[in-house]
């Protein structure tokens, strides 16, 4: 895994190009940058905010792995739905808190992770995806895919 995805509004896109993705600007109670393992998962969050959106790919090799953590949105519900045997195969037990799950397992189970650092602009590229086409006037950029 080398690439993760993030969808943002076109209104936020310009500052992200200059400053990167900053967890301090997160609108979630968990101050983190949320990243998805696939384009479809990332695009599914676009409906949470009005306006045109831009999908970004994130080069994971540019991130500090110690700042990656589990996602708090879908993971808690998915953990509750897992049978004890499946949890045991991952080294977990029934009733485990989402916050005790590794980021790699969060990605495998929920297709999402949280990043608690700033994602630098150099790690980002615009993606023209069937799930979130690049807005008119915004060209997809070469970069990680």
N, C-alpha and C positions, 0 to 999 in steps of 0.2 A: 504494500500500500504506500503510494507516494503522493497521491492527490486526494484532497477532500474538497467539498464544495460549500459555498455560502451564497445566499441570495439576499440582496439589499435593495432598498428603493433607489430609484434614479436620483432622488433628491439628496441622498446620503453618499452617493457614488463619488462625486467630485472630491469631497474631503477625504474619503477612504483612499483615493488614488494618491493623495499627498501625505496623509498621516497613517495610513494602514487601518486595520480593523482593531478598534480599541474596546476592551471589555467594559470600560467605565461608561461607555455610551449604550450599553445593552439596555433594552427595555424590559428585560426579564428580572425577576427577583434574584436570580443567580447572575452576578455580574461576570459574564463570560462571553466569549465569541462562540457561537454555535456553528458547528461544522458537520456536514453529512458525508457519508461514504459514497453516495450516488446522486446523480443529477435530479432524478425524480423526487427523492426525499427532500432535497434542498428546495426544489421548486414548489413542493406542497406547502411550504411555509409562506410563500409569497402572498397568499390570500389573507394573511393576518394583518397586512398593512395595505392601504390604498395606494394607487398610483402605479406607474410603470416600474418594472424591476430589472435588475441586472444580476446575472449569475456569474460568480467568480470561482475560479479554481484556486486552490491553495496548495502550494508546494510544501508538503509536510516536512521535508528535510530542512526547511528554513525555520521550523518551530522548535522550541525547547520541549523535549518529551516530558520533562518533569512538570510542565505547566498544563499538560493534557489531563482531563478528568472525565468522569461519566456525565452523561446528559441527564438532566432532571425532568424533562418534559414527558417523554414516552416511556422511558426505562422503568419507572416505578410500577406502572400498570402492567407492562410486559413481564416483569419479574413476578408479580402476583399471579399471572396467568400460567407461568411455567410450572410443570409438574416437578415434584421433589427429585425424581431421578435425573431429569435434565439439569436442574440446578446443581445436583451432586457431581455430575460429569464436568461441570465448570469449576468445581471446588467450592460451591456455595451451599447454603442451607435455606430451608423455608424461612420466610420472614426477614431475609437479608435486606438491609437498607440500600437503596440505589447508590448512596454515596460511598459504600464499601466495595462497589464493583469496579474493576479495572477499566480504564478507558478503552482498552482493546476489546474487552467483553461488551462494553456499552456499544461500541461500533458494530460488533457482530450481532448483538441482540436487537438494538434499536436503530442501527445505521446512523448514529449520531454521537458526537462527543462535544465536550466543552473545552475551550482553551482559555486559560486565565492570564494570558500575556497579550501584548500587542502583536498582531500579525503584520509584518512589515509590507509596505507596498511592493517591494521587490519579489515577494512570494506570491503575488496575485496576478491573475490573468483573466480577462473577460472571456466568457464561454458563450458561444451561440448554440444553444441547446434546443432540441425539439420541445422540451418541457418549459423552457424559459428563453425564448429567442432574444437576442441582443436588441435593445430598443433602436429605433431608427436614429441614425446619426452616431451610434456607438458601435465601432467595429470590434469584432472579436480580436483579441491580441494573441500573438504567439506566446506560448508559455506552457506550463505543465498541463497535461491532459490525460 
